Amino acid sequence: MAKSQTPFLHSLFFIFVFFIVSSDSSSPSILRGIHPLDATYFDSDVIKCKDGSNSFTKDRLNDDFCDCVDGTDEPGTSACPGSKFYCRNLGSQPRFLFSSRVNDHICDCCDGSDEYDGVTYCPNTCIMGGSIVYRTELHQTSNIILGKESKPNGRLDMIQNLKDLKVLALLQLIILVLWVLWLFYRRFKSRKRRCHV
């Protein structure tokens, strides 16, 4: 590889890493699906499975790989069939779900915390008593209240739209930066050719 291409590739790499790190701040918490009383149990760096069969490090908590037979390490994913997901449901009744219902495109928790993968939009209906069940397809939401359609809360729609706009603006910025870098690279390359002629 020519020396002239190396700074360009380094710049692209650092820009890519910067955007990955900056977008990671909105990533879901590793303590997702854990009952508040169990939060201290998961505080240490090495955590024992509740059945005593194994232990795991904190970075393997909710990593979508089942390390414990009883599912202790995966309360927020559907990786372990024996694990349970805790819905906080602030404003309504808290509850546990089977882990198979996490990210299954059906809003089971009235706070929508069981559908965090970004594919399904689940508005928080806990304040309304949590009686609304949202069944969703990929990127399509149909709201059902005992067979009757309802409109989600307008404020929640605005929040979701703002999140979508943030992602779109980030993608546009990445494309713009890559385009500018490409132009500089082309200009640099053409100057270098003129110098050699």
C-alpha positions in Angstrom: 0.0 0.0 0.0 1.4 3.4 -0.9 2.4 5.9 1.8 -0.1 8.5 0.5 -3.0 6.2 1.1 -2.1 5.5 4.8 -3.1 8.9 6.3 -6.4 8.7 4.4 -7.2 5.2 5.7 -6.2 6.2 9.3 -8.5 9.2 9.1 -11.4 6.9 8.0 -10.7 4.5 10.7 -10.7 7.1 13.5 -13.9 8.7 12.2 -15.5 5.3 12.1 -14.4 4.5 15.7 -15.6 8.0 16.9 -19.1 7.4 15.6 -19.3 3.9 16.9 -18.2 5.1 20.4 -20.5 8.2 20.3 -23.5 6.1 19.3 -22.8 3.5 22.0 -23.8 5.9 24.7 -27.5 5.2 23.8 -26.9 1.4 24.1 -29.1 -0.5 26.5 -28.1 -1.0 30.1 -26.5 -4.4 31.0 -28.8 -4.5 34.1 -31.9 -4.7 31.9 -34.5 -7.2 33.1 -33.2 -7.4 36.7 -35.4 -6.8 39.7 -34.2 -3.8 41.7 -33.6 -6.0 44.8 -31.2 -8.1 42.7 -29.2 -5.2 41.4 -26.6 -5.5 44.3 -26.2 -9.2 43.4 -24.9 -8.2 40.0 -22.6 -5.5 41.3 -19.4 -7.5 41.7 -16.9 -8.2 38.8 -17.4 -12.0 39.1 -20.9 -13.2 39.7 -22.1 -16.7 40.7 -25.0 -18.3 39.0 -27.9 -18.5 41.5 -27.9 -22.3 41.2 -24.2 -22.4 42.0 -23.3 -24.3 38.8 -21.0 -21.7 37.4 -19.7 -18.1 37.7 -19.3 -15.4 35.1 -17.7 -11.9 34.8 -19.9 -8.8 34.7 -19.1 -8.2 31.0 -20.9 -11.5 30.2 -24.1 -10.3 31.8 -26.8 -9.9 29.1 -24.4 -10.7 26.3 -26.9 -13.0 24.6 -25.0 -16.2 25.5 -26.2 -18.5 28.2 -23.4 -19.2 30.8 -25.7 -20.3 33.6 -28.1 -23.3 33.4 -30.7 -21.3 35.4 -30.3 -18.2 33.2 -28.9 -15.9 35.9 -26.5 -14.3 33.5 -29.2 -13.5 30.9 -32.2 -11.8 32.6 -32.5 -9.2 29.8 -32.2 -11.4 26.7 -33.9 -14.5 25.3 -30.7 -16.6 25.3 -31.5 -18.8 28.3 -34.9 -20.7 28.3 -34.9 -20.7 32.1 -34.5 -17.0 32.7 -37.1 -14.4 33.6 -37.3 -10.8 32.5 -38.5 -8.2 35.0 -40.8 -5.4 33.8 -40.6 -2.4 36.1 -43.8 -1.0 34.7 -43.6 2.3 36.7 -47.1 3.6 37.1 -48.6 0.1 36.8 -48.1 -3.5 38.1 -44.5 -4.8 37.9 -44.2 -8.4 36.5 -41.9 -11.1 35.3 -42.0 -12.5 31.8 -40.4 -15.7 30.4 -37.2 -14.7 28.5 -38.6 -16.0 25.3 -40.9 -13.0 25.1 -38.0 -10.5 25.0 -37.6 -8.8 21.6 -40.3 -11.0 20.1 -42.0 -8.0 18.4 -44.9 -8.1 20.9 -45.0 -5.4 23.7 -45.6 -7.5 26.8 -44.4 -4.9 29.4 -46.6 -1.9 29.5 -43.4 0.3 29.8 -42.1 -1.4 26.5 -38.8 -2.5 28.2 -39.0 -6.0 26.8 -38.7 -4.7 23.2 -35.4 -2.8 23.2 -33.8 -4.0 20.0 -35.0 -0.9 18.1 -37.2 -2.9 15.6 -40.4 -2.6 17.6 -41.8 0.7 18.9 -43.6 0.1 22.3 -45.1 3.3 23.8 -45.3 3.4 27.6 -48.9 2.6 28.5 -48.3 2.0 32.2 -49.9 5.4 33.2 -53.0 4.4 31.4 -53.3 1.2 33.4 -51.2 -0.9 31.1 -54.3 -2.4 29.4 -53.2 -1.8 25.9 -51.5 -4.7 24.1 -49.3 -3.8 21.1 -48.7 -6.5 18.5 -46.1 -5.5 16.0 -44.6 -6.7 12.7 -41.1 -5.6 11.7 -41.2 -1.7 11.5 -45.0 -1.7 11.5 -47.1 -1.2 14.6 -50.8 -1.9 14.9 -52.4 -0.9 18.2 -55.1 -3.2 19.6 -57.3 -2.6 22.6 -59.6 -5.6 22.7 -60.1 -5.4 19.0 -60.4 -1.6 18.7 -57.7 0.6 17.3 -56.1 3.3 19.4 -53.6 6.1 18.8 -50.4 6.1 20.9 -49.7 9.0 23.0 -48.6 12.0 20.9 -45.7 12.9 23.2 -44.3 9.4 22.9 -44.5 9.6 19.1 -42.6 12.8 19.2 -39.9 11.3 21.3 -39.6 8.3 18.9 -39.5 10.7 15.9 -36.7 12.7 17.6 -34.7 9.5 18.2 -35.2 8.5 14.5 -34.1 12.0 13.4 -31.0 11.7 15.6 -30.0 8.5 13.9 -30.7 9.9 10.4 -28.6 13.0 11.2 -25.8 10.9 12.4 -25.8 8.8 9.2 -25.9 12.0 7.1 -22.9 13.4 9.0 -21.0 10.2 8.4 -21.7 10.2 4.7 -20.7 13.9 4.5 -17.4 13.4 6.3 -16.6 10.4 4.1 -17.4 12.3 1.0 -15.2 15.3 2.1 -12.4 12.9 2.9 -12.8 11.2 -0.5 -12.6 14.6 -2.2 -9.5 15.5 -0.4 -7.9 12.2 -1.2 -8.8 12.6 -4.9 -7.4 16.2 -4.9 -4.2 15.0 -3.2 -3.8 12.2 -5.6 -4.2 14.4 -8.7 -1.7 17.0 -7.3 0.8 14.1 -6.8 0.3 13.0 -10.4 0.9 16.6 -11.6 4.1 16.8 -9.6 5.4 13.6 -11.1 4.7 14.7 -14.7 
